[in-house]
Amino acid sequence: MGESSSSVSVDVEKMSFGGKEHQILTNHGSVSVTVYGDQYKPALVTYPDVALNYMSCFQGLFFCPEAASLLLHNFCIYHISPPGHELGAAPISADVPVPSVDDLAEQVADVLDFFGLGSVMCLGVTAGAYILTLFATKYRERILGLIVVSPLCKAPSWTEWLYNKVMSNFLYFYGMRGLIKEYLLQRYFSKEVRGGSQMPESDVVQACRNLLEERQSTNVWRFLQSINGRHDLTEALKQLQCRTLIFVGENSPFHSEALHMISKLDRRYSALVEVEACGSMVTEEQPHAMLIHLEYFLMGYGLYRPCQLTSCSPQSPLSPSCISPDLLSPESMGLKLKPIKTRISLEV
């Protein structure tokens, strides 16, 4: 662990679901970071969407054996939770100012400084993708690569801004009630898994609904306020030189944002993967759809997934004996996936 400075310190360290949770006091408030893996390995920093933490936003991906072996073999994982979104968080005092998105990006830099990290890989979902992208534009030398899922990159439209304002008011005055949870679930998931009169709600949606009940409504309100005040990153994206991989569900409310983002990035270093019949949170709804693209993306850094007879698909694209382009077919992996459309090929 890196040495903390006079303005960045640790308040609490405890074990949390096999990881070590650190409550770090940064220059812009307290933030929870849960660490998994060997801290001598390269760092992968994650940041979730509004009202979520790493357990509700990334567990589907990390519980997928192939993805877990790929990521945990190559990285030490640093899960950053938005302020007050960690498990068991208390309400943040009304006396504490609501942080701006720039403050939240600076928190990420403070976390890296606390752990003594230099350049890192980043993985963010929607609002979390915005924070990490903003961090990448501010600290280009500290980014190895950027993996974003249904990202935000523009300022909110008037429609989104007004909608978020209404939701913020409901959160502030009534708490995490049914209407707010339905709004958030529509933000995260496609209609297919949310169910309806003819179809039951999927297990992943039900689990997320239960986890939302544990969130402190005032803390969610604060993060939503921060994201609703975000600014446009379009011009800054044109200067971003790190490799960038974008996943987006075709049914995501933020699909157009992903298309806008890929149009502004350097085509030599970026790729877009559209996952059919999927909402915003691909990490939970269709994590297997991310695997092949993550493997090829990380192969560009000389990273690989260990191939073991007991735990690895023999048709891993990173296996030395498996180099056929037919491996891009989900059926060849033995997986039952919805089709994936890749708009721009990743050059490695």
Beta strands, then each sheet from edge to edge (+ up, - down):
strand 1: 9-16
strand 2: 19-26
strand 3: 29-36
strand 4: 43-47
strand 5: 76-80
strand 6: 120-125
strand 7: 143-149
strand 8: 243-249
strand 9: 270-275
strand 10: 340-344
sheet 1: 1+ 2- 3+ 5- 4- 6- 7- 8- 9- 10+
end
